[in-house]
Amino acid sequence: MFHLKITIDKINPTIWRTIQVPETFSLNKLHHIIQISFGWTNSHLYMFADDENRIGDPILWEDSETETQWDKKVKIKDMLQNVGDELKYEYDMGDGWKHTVVLEKIEVGGSKTSRCLDGARAAPPEDCGGVHGYQELIHHRYYPEKDGYIELIEWLGEEYDPELFDLKTVNKELKGLAKYIRTFDEENGLK
């Protein structure tokens, strides 16, 4: 079992999750675990590594000139072997949510399922404009007298709390990982 800490880059205070996963899981499963753990909607392109060495779903990237290695064929242990090893993950190329995945601990034995061990803060809302848009959103949320607050609340809703992280809900959703992946694949023609 691997303990991975996943942090969204360039946001302070940090937004992060620590998850426990079997090292034999594919990067595709890790992608879905990240989506669930952060509360993302899984509605945008993603990749591991970088544009030159992209690992993702080649069907989703089919119109790209860069070859994409299939993430269903790459295991987490292929990319991370020693404590401290890092892997880059990007979600939503428009907003550019870059994450750093760090192998924090290797545990012998353990469960064959994933679970979230800890985390901090809610992930930024989808389509908020990347790091800059998120910072502006947080600023408006805490300083409502500034221009744009009314539009922000209308778009975002009052329920969004940037400080909220619900470990219990994340783990409940991770229990349904297989069904989540199956549904995603079927809805996107990936089966």
N, C-alpha and C positions, 0 to 999 in steps of 0.2 A: 504494500500500500504506500502511496505517495501522499505527502501533505504538500499542497501547492498553495502559495499565496499569490493572489491575482490582484493587481493594483491598476486602476485607471491612471494613465500617465498625465502629468502636468496639471493636476487638480490638487488644490490645497485648501482646507485639510483633506487628507487622502480619502478616497473611496476604495475599499478593498474587501476581499473575501478570502478566507482560508478554507480550502476544501480537501477532503480525503477521497482519493480515487485509486482504483486498481491500476497499477502501472501498465497493465496489458490493454487498457481501454484505448480505442483509437482517438486520434485528434478530432475526428468528427463527433464522437461522444463528448469529448472535452468541450468542444464548441457549444453543444447543447447544454451542458452542465453550466458553463459560463453564462449563457443566456438566462437560464432559470435562476442562477445564483444572484445575478444583478437585476433581474426583473426586466431585461430587455425583451422586445417583442419578436425577435428573430425574423424581422421583415426586411433586412438589408444584407448586402454582400458582406462576406467576412474572409479573412485569410490568416494563416499563421505564417511566421517568418517575415518576408518582405516581398516587394514587387518582383525582384530578380529571382527569388527562390520561393515562390508562392506555393503554399500547401492549403488546399481548400477543396471545394467541390467543383470539378472541371465542368460539370453540366451548367452550374450557375455562372461560371466564367467563360462559357463557350465562345463568346464574341470577342474575347481578349486575344491579343497577339502573343502574350506571354504564356508559356506552358504552365499548367497548374498540376502539381502532384496531388493525387487523390488522397484526401485526409482520412478516408475509411481504411486505407492501406498502411497508414503510418501510426504506429503506437506511441503513446506518451513516452515509454521507456526508450524509444528510438531517438528521441529529441532531448530527453533529460535523463542523465545517469547518476550525477553526483550532487550532493547537497550544495546549493548555491548556483547550480546551472539555471540559465534563463531561457525563456522562449517568448517571442513577441506574438501578439494576437491583435488584429485590428477588426473592428466591427463598424459597419456603416461608413463606406468610403467618402460619402459627402460630409458627414459630421467628423469623421476621422477619429473614432474612439479607440485610441491605442492603449493596449494593456501590456503589462509585464507580468509574466508567469514565472515564479521562482520556486524551485524545488527546495522546500524547507526541511523536510524530514523524510526518511525512508523507514517504514515500519514493516517488520517481518510478519507475514500472515495477515490476519484481519478479514474483513468482510469483502464480498465480491460486488458490493454496491458503493455508490458514492454518497457522500453527505457533506454538508457545510458545517464547519466547526466554529466559525466566528466571522465577523465582518463589521464594517462601519459605514454608516451613511447610505442613503438611497442613491441608486444610480441616476445620472441625469436623465430627464425625460427624452424620449425619442424625438428626433428632428428639431432639437432646440438650437442647433447651429454650432455644434462642437464646443470646445473648451471656452472660446470667447463668448459664445451665445449662452452657455451655462453660467459663466461668471456674471453676465449681464442679468440673466434671469434671477440669480441669487441676490444680486444687488437690489433689483426692483422688489423682490419679495420682502427684503428687510427694510427697505426705504420706500414705502408706498407713495410718498409724496412726490416722487420723481415721475416724469412723463413716462408713459408706457405701462404703468401698473395695472390699469383697468384692462387693457388689451391682454396683458400677461395672465391675469386671473381668468379672463374669459377663455383664453386658449388652454391654459394649464389646469384650471380648476383649483378650488381651495384645498382639496384633499392632499395635494403633493406636499410632503414634508421632507426636505433634504437631509434631515438628521435621522430619519427613521430607517432602521434595518430590522426586519422581522425574521430571525433565525428559524423559528418554528414553522412559519409559512414556507420558507425556502426548502427546508427539509421535507415537508409534506409534499411539495411539488416534485422534488428529486426522487421520491419513491415511485412516481409515475414516469420516470425517464424513458423507459422502453416504449410506452404508449405515446409519449410526447414526440419522440423521434419518428415513430411509425406514422403518426398523423402529419408531421411536418413533411416527411418524404412523400406521402401520398398527395398532399395538397399542392406540392411543388413539382409533381411528375418525376420524382427521383427514384421511384421503385421500378 
